[in-house]
């Protein structure tokens, strides 16, 4: 079952990349870490949580996220019951958080915790590897989410990566919106 979810996540990622490539005429997508944090609130549309019933799975939570003007998907997620803005990034293996946002969520790291080498749009750096107690997007809640914490100067926007997304029932891109089901 786990491998099926990972394969499905890969297919969704390939579809999103393909659609972006076609829609932009082959242009380069915006790098996540190059988006200034102060622009997120203006660019981020509201999410629409809802509940729906399906015969095969019973009740499930569904969150629809509209694409922003830059054709990216931004969402406010609760990390340990504290709100933070994220860019949905199916190309990121893990959730990645800015140190300042992690601290607001009660996740504290020390200088010695930054031992994992990672690449960002700003270059190579070191990150701290943590487990977040819980993350919520709308009515969808996932516990024990693996994440990297990076210094604020190395990551200008939090990334909602596959360590969260792969644990959902489905992630679907369609007609300018991203639909998360959990």
C-alpha positions, 0 to 999 in steps of 0.5 A: 500500500505504501509503495502505491501511495509513493507511485501515485505521488510521483504521478501527481508530481509529474502531471503538475510539472507537465501542466506547468511546463505546457501552460508556461510555454516551457518556461522555468517554474519559480523556485520555492525558496525565491518567493519572499515571505511577505508576498505569501499572504497577498498571493495565497488564496483561501483554502476551502475545506469540506467533507464528502462521502464516497462509497469506497472509503466512507467519510473523508476530508477534502481541501481545495486549494486554488492556484495563486497568480504565480500558478503555485499552491499556497496553504496555511497549515497548523503545525502543532496547532500553530498556523504557518504558511506553506508552498505545496511542493510535490518535488520536496521529499520532506516538509521544510520549515523556516527556523522562526516558524518552527519555534512558533510551533514549539519545535526548537533546534540548536546549532548542533542539530543542523547536520543534514546537508540539503540543497535549496534555491539559495545553495547548499546548507545544513538542516535539522531533521525533526518529527512534527507532532501533527500537521493540519490542512483544513480538516486533514490531520497527519501525525508524526510528520518528518521535516527539515528545519532550515535557517531563515536565510536559507528558506524564504517559504515553508514547503509542504512536501511529500512527508505530509502529502504521501500520507494523504488518501489522494492529491489531485491537480485539476482546473487550476486547483489542488485537491487534497483528500485525507 
